[in-house]
Amino acid sequence: MATKKSEPKSEFPDFESALDELEQLVERMEKGELTLEESLKDFERGIELTRGCHQALKEAEQKVQMLSEKGGQQTLIPFDDETEED
C-alpha cells in the first residue's frame, strides 16, 4: 500500500499576507484582552513573521542588486522620495 506524501506546509506566508497577519496580531494585543499565554503566543508568531519579512526583503534587495549590475559594476540608485523638492 502506497503512502501519500504531503508537501511540507510553509509556515511563512507571502510577504503581504505576513504583514496583514502582523497588523492583526498588533491589534489583538493592543486591545489588552488576551491572557498572558495568548499574548506570548501572538508575540512569538509576530517575531517569526517579522524575521520572515526581513529575510524576504533582504532577498529582494539582493535580487535588485544583481539585476542592477552593469559591466561588472553595480549601479545602485538610492530610493529617496525627498530628493526632488519643488
C-alpha positions, 0 to 999 in steps of 0.5 A, spaced: 500 500 500 502 506 497 503 512 502 501 519 500 506 524 501 504 531 503 508 537 501 511 540 507 506 546 509 510 553 509 509 556 515 511 563 512 506 566 508 507 571 502 510 577 504 503 581 504 499 576 507 505 576 513 504 583 514 496 583 514 497 577 519 502 582 523 497 588 523 492 583 526 496 580 531 498 588 533 491 589 534 489 583 538 494 585 543 493 592 543 486 591 545 489 588 552 484 582 552 488 576 551 491 572 557 498 572 558 499 565 554 495 568 548 499 574 548 506 570 548 503 566 543 501 572 538 508 575 540 512 569 538 508 568 531 509 576 530 517 575 531 517 569 526 513 573 521 517 579 522 524 575 521 520 572 515 519 579 512 526 581 513 529 575 510 524 576 504 526 583 503 533 582 504 532 577 498 529 582 494 534 587 495 539 582 493 535 580 487 535 588 485 542 588 486 544 583 481 539 585 476 542 592 477 549 590 475 552 593 469 559 591 466 561 588 472 559 594 476 553 595 480 549 601 479 545 602 485 540 608 485 538 610 492 530 610 493 529 617 496 522 620 495 525 627 498 530 628 493 526 632 488 523 638 492 519 643 488 
